[in-house]
Amino acid sequence: MSFKLFTHQEAVLKVRDWQSQGKKVVFSNGCFDILHAGHARYLAAARELGDALVIGLNSDNSVRRIKGPLRPVCPEPDRAELLSALEAVDAVTIFDEDTPEVLIGMLLPDVLVKGADWPIEKIAGAKAVVAAGGSVMTVPLLEERSTSGIIDTILKRYCPGARLGND
């Protein structure tokens, strides 16, 4: 499944190739630390908005800066492999910044997607996508499904009295 993992430059070429074939390219991003049903449904919904789905995956360093020193639970190569194994995902590229704004500006997908918990005006890369003629959309999230929730459940069940995370 490593055939779905691309460098940024390879991803740009792949996106341009798909677009030259008249395919609508969708982009989304995230940490995808511990994959769960919420991720699966979100990615399937994002993929339905076009012909190819590219995922920008936060690097381990990026996740640590955003989520704290104990994250990610799953290392970057594992997270990339799991995303690549999903039928809904056509390409994965890893970024090291806190947001994928620069990556999105390089790729210029036709559709930029985030979860409905993000206001469109706060979605990184939205301005570049809209300026290039694309659209920005949100999709509903599956309630009460999150990596932090899974971690908290594990701590409650197997480590009574442990301090629970708050991210």
Disulfide bonds with the S-S distance in Angstrom:
none
